[in-house]
Amino acid sequence: MSENALLVHYAYCSGCRSCELACRNEHDLPEGCWGIRVREEEPWQLPDGTWNWDYLPVPTSLCDFCADRTAAGLEPMCVQSCQAKVIETGPAQDLLARMAQLGKKTVVFRP
């Protein structure tokens, strides 16, 4: 498995949506179309009294992992623009191993 993938450690995603805007601008997508979309899980209280409230950046079917940029040795725009630095790219095998290290609230997306 040598293809590139995206890892999102969404425990720390602030929901700023800079990845959405950077992707839309990079690919000149019209309003209402997304290459990556930040989904919000509304807050809800856990049995221990703490709160769960997550934002999860999810690539859509329009995402090509910025093939032109990565072919030129650059990061995908979502990775470059992520203010919280919760999106990483690399070989899928490496990211799956990294996901195991990070633990909860991580996900790997493959093209």
MOHU-V764711 format. One record per helix or strand. SS is the DSSP state (h for helix, s for strand). FROM is the first residue (numbers start at 0). LEN is the number of residues. If there is no record, write none. Layout:
# MOHU-V764711
SS_FROM_LEN / SS_FROM_LEN
This chain:
# MOHU-V764711
s_3_6 / h_9_3 / h_17_10 / s_35_10 / s_50_9 / h_66_5 / h_76_5 / s_86_5 / h_91_11 / s_105_5
